[in-house]
Amino acid sequence: MAILNFGSLNIDCVCAVEHIVQPGQTIDSTSFTRFPGGKGMNQSLALARAGGTVYHAGMIGSDGEFLRALLLESGADCTWLKTVPGSSGTAFIQVDQKGQNSIVLVGGANRVNTPEYCDQVLSGFGDQDMLLLQNEINQLPYLVDRAYEKGIPIALNPSPMNEAVLACDLSKIFLFIMNEDEGCRITGETQPERILEKMHTLYPQAQVVLTLGSQGSLYSGNGQRIHQKAYPVTAVDTTGAGDTFTGYLLAGMARGDSMEQCMKEAAMASAIAVTRQGAASSIPTRAEVLAALQEA
Ligand code: RIB
């Protein structure tokens, strides 16, 4: 099964800081690095490094050719990726000493997708494929509606959560991969079990994966409930850990692996990612993930 990932690509401008800057404060950074990133791009890289067949669609500016090169190098297909005038998406990221981050996005090329471009890309895919979406591009509700009309199963990582996600017809989603905060914004519930219950009431067609940070992750769907533990590591940079999880999970599902195995590989891949700096650059290969699982 091929996965079309229609998503963002960012240049991540990362400042290492002692603590996340507070309102009214000016602080020094201890280092500054430009990394490849963007939730879409990170998830495509994770899919490709996990052995999946992934087509990345989206837009970069003239400063973003290194993002395309990295996707190609990792094995993602960039036939549909478009270069447009102007700047690529940019993320201004602070990472503190515990590896926690705070992110400000500048949409750039991620926000100039048109209905015509969406139609053009979707014309290459059908009901045997899968569409993966996040919420860092414009045209999200349009993509959901058109893909659904074509019978393409849609997996949604509703991140970052805002009104564009809530403007989508979420009854058209077959798989949600989200964190507790996103689950809470969709359902109004705060407890993981209640979020899952409410998701199944609201969207009985959907399978749901809820990531819980150090508490691991939960899968609920097809009459099955799985709890996957988080693998304990010392965090250096948590940026992109969720994207790594999503890419590995979907690659496993596309391979036809059991959900237990998909969750296990996703959990280990994201654990490895948080021990490394950067988002896209922290994503392990499947060989690394399988080796780490054998040792765990
Ligand atoms: O999920 C991590 C990503 O969020 C970063 O790479 C940054 O680009 C932001 O989009």
Residues whose N, C-alpha, C, O or C-beta is under 5 A from the ligand:
A	BS01	RIB	N10 D12 G37 G38 K39 A91 T239 G240 D243 A279
